[in-house]
């Protein structure tokens, strides 16, 4: 039996600290690792077979049939493109609407027998005659760029590899700028120009030579087709803007050398820039295309107490969405002044308009409201694209509460439950807390399925996200990362003190950076939780930068190769704080094709906890095949995973008391 065994380990001294790594052998894709992993999967399967996993999977699959509709991108020909998924579809489809009639343009589900091919990204040409799109398989996100003819529904002969996380900007109906990586590397992205029909190997390099390997350039072309803007992402707190004419010439810096984010928005009348430069909660600026230098910028929307998240400028008005205590408000500003638009509920809204279209579209969702698109007609929302059915949720209550963190910071959390739920109840506390990612109300099959079982689903809004602007983000990154964990503990303690749950009924859940959160939470405060579910987690924060996309995250976490950052990371790195302790029940879920977070994190953490725990509670690991970080996963696999999470939580909080060895 392989569970908890110690194989070829390691010990090293770094910056005066001796670091033991007994499970380093689990970083290798070796026969020994495979055998250990197979045994872990088998143990997890045997555990789930003793739970109501199968029944939950059927219910989750039914809830997933609800689906979603995204806001459209509208070409100057009035063709509207958007994503839709509902019913039995395993993957979302790209659809096009013309004169009110909708047809499917891209159905990747039909391209593979097991529905594991995915549509990673898509960019229509200005007239809507063609769409550049990315295809990958098995959740890898390792895209191949293809070009679909909208009239025929067929792909052209052009196929460009190494376009993971690609950005495309059409220069004309027959050419586009795009980003490509060196073969086999996720780093060193460069911008190239492609003419349809030309061998991609002959595409000229446009931008990126000599830059840092983790810089991420993205092209943007003005609606008139004359000007090219490159935004260069440098982590999650900084970006640059560069400018030149499309037909050539040297790039001129517009915004460089500043610790701030600049998001360019191309409209026919001006180049708009959404930025936190001089405004931690963001503001909107604009500049003329002919002279976009900083001294020509003017302020269009000043900073307010709310956080500006998206804007839709048109000729006669500007529509903007803001976050207020982690839920959305939408404001219209025109000649009559500024006013707030009524939204359906506490939820999340994004606004969008296309460069050559005066229509404004609002995407809205909440925990119990599927994502749908609305047209803004006057000051009212009119349904534009929505799913055909949604679950009955009249008895579900969504409320916003607040907790107080250790340093006095006020931390929001959303609580979803049935109105007549018996409290204290089994509760899942979800969290993320990083990378400037906002945790706002969004339709959640996981939450609804758990609430149907009499449980409570709580979503914490932690520092490290962007819900209160860049200051909130910076208060949860680098040396301040412990604030994220303290915020999470405060939310857990608030749920217990308010009588929503008890420690023996409370489960921790999160994915990716949120999986790091779960792993840190149970190693720092094991007595606070009955169970933990860590999805595609980071766990080894001293070696994370050596695997997959890890080097991209150094601006957020710090580098283990720098002494000051090493000591910060070592202080909370979950793997290095596993000790003889009565740990909660744990489920680690990861995937072989994850191109972002290496599955070695989950393998090593599961092995370490299994060897160390004294509670007698299970430590389980599942390593999925033909799946990645989560993007492009067919709904059958999504249902399998969510059902496993819920079956595990329900079983491990069943007794209302801790198990003994």
Secondary structure, DSSP 8 states (H G I E B T S, - for coil): --TT---S-EEEEETTEEEEETTGGGGS--HHHHHHHHHHHHHHHHHHHTTTHHHHHHHHHHHHTT-EE---EE-TT--EEEEEE-TT-SS-EEEEEETTEEEEEE-GGGGSTTS-EEEEEEEE-TTSSEEEEEEEETT----EEEEEETTT--EEEEEE---TT--EEESSSSEEEEEE--TT-SS--EEEEEETTS-GGG-EEEE-TTS-TT-EEEEEE-TTS-EEEEEEE-TTS-EEEEEEETTEEEEEEEE-S-SS-EEEEE-SS-EEEEE-TT-TT-EEEEE-GGG-SGGG-EEEE---SSEEEEEEE-SS-EEEEEEETTEEEEEEEETTEEEEE--SSS-EEEEE--TT----EEEEEETTEEEEEEEEETTEEEEEE--S-----TTEEEEEEEEE-TTS-EEEEEEEEETT--SS--EEEE----TT--------HHHHHHHHTT-EEEEE--TTSSTT-HHHHHTTSGGGTHHHHHHHHHHHHHHHHTTS--GGGEEEEEETHHHHHHHHHHHH-GGG-SEEEEES----TTTGGGSTTGGGGHHHH--TTSHHHHHHHHHH-GGGG--SB---EEEEEEETT-SSS-THHHHHHHHHHHHHB-S---EEEEEESS--SSTT--HHHHHHHHHHHHHHHHHHTSSSS----
